[in-house]
Amino acid sequence: MGLDVVELVMAVEEEFSIEVNDEEAAQLATCGSLADYVVKQLRARGDTRTEDEVWTRLKDLIVEQLGVKADEVKREAKFYEDLGAG
């Protein structure tokens, strides 16, 4: 996992008060897979935020952490290949 993605995962953990272990993080190759993972973790603890609410905030975090444009952040976008994370 590159430094950009590590920093993104840390920001996601802080924002949503969840923990993402290294093994799980390595499996999250796309923005959508990360969003689904966050929603799953939130649901497990009874958080009722909608998928749209999570996606909106997650998209903002991806833009902030990776320095990409908002229109580049799509659910199918891959962190390394499409967004140039390193």
C-alpha positions in Angstrom: 0.0 0.0 0.0 1.4 3.4 -1.0 1.7 6.3 1.4 -1.2 8.2 -0.3 -3.5 5.3 0.4 -2.3 4.8 3.9 -3.0 8.4 4.6 -6.5 8.1 3.0 -7.3 5.0 5.1 -6.2 6.9 8.3 -8.4 9.8 7.4 -11.3 7.4 6.7 -10.7 5.7 10.1 -10.8 9.1 11.9 -13.8 10.5 10.0 -16.0 7.4 10.5 -14.5 6.2 13.8 -13.7 2.7 12.3 -10.6 0.6 12.1 -9.3 -0.8 8.8 -6.6 -3.4 9.3 -3.8 -3.7 6.7 -5.1 -6.9 5.2 -8.6 -5.5 4.6 -7.2 -2.2 3.3 -5.1 -4.1 0.7 -8.3 -5.6 -0.7 -10.0 -2.2 -1.2 -8.9 -1.4 -4.7 -11.7 1.0 -5.8 -13.5 3.9 -4.4 -16.7 1.9 -4.4 -15.2 -1.0 -2.5 -14.0 1.4 0.2 -17.4 3.0 0.4 -19.1 -0.4 0.7 -16.6 -1.4 3.4 -17.3 1.8 5.4 -21.0 1.3 5.2 -20.7 -2.3 6.3 -18.6 -1.2 9.3 -21.0 1.5 10.3 -24.0 -0.9 10.0 -22.3 -3.4 12.2 -22.3 -0.8 15.1 -25.8 0.5 14.4 -24.9 3.7 12.6 -27.8 4.8 10.4 -26.0 7.1 7.9 -27.2 6.4 4.4 -24.9 5.1 1.6 -25.3 8.5 -0.1 -24.1 10.3 3.0 -21.1 8.0 3.4 -20.3 8.3 -0.3 -20.5 12.1 -0.3 -18.1 12.4 2.7 -15.8 9.7 1.4 -15.6 11.4 -2.0 -14.5 14.6 -0.3 -11.8 12.7 1.7 -10.5 11.1 -1.5 -10.3 14.5 -3.2 -8.5 16.0 -0.1 -6.1 13.2 0.5 -5.2 12.2 -3.1 -5.4 15.7 -4.6 -7.6 14.6 -7.5 -10.6 16.4 -9.0 -14.1 15.5 -7.7 -15.3 14.4 -11.1 -12.5 11.8 -11.2 -13.8 10.1 -8.1 -16.3 7.4 -9.2 -17.2 4.2 -7.5 -15.4 2.2 -10.1 -12.2 4.3 -10.0 -9.2 2.3 -8.9 -6.9 4.1 -6.5 -3.6 3.3 -8.2 -4.5 3.0 -11.9 -7.2 5.7 -12.2 -6.4 8.2 -9.4 -2.6 7.8 -9.4 -2.3 7.1 -5.7 1.2 6.1 -4.7 
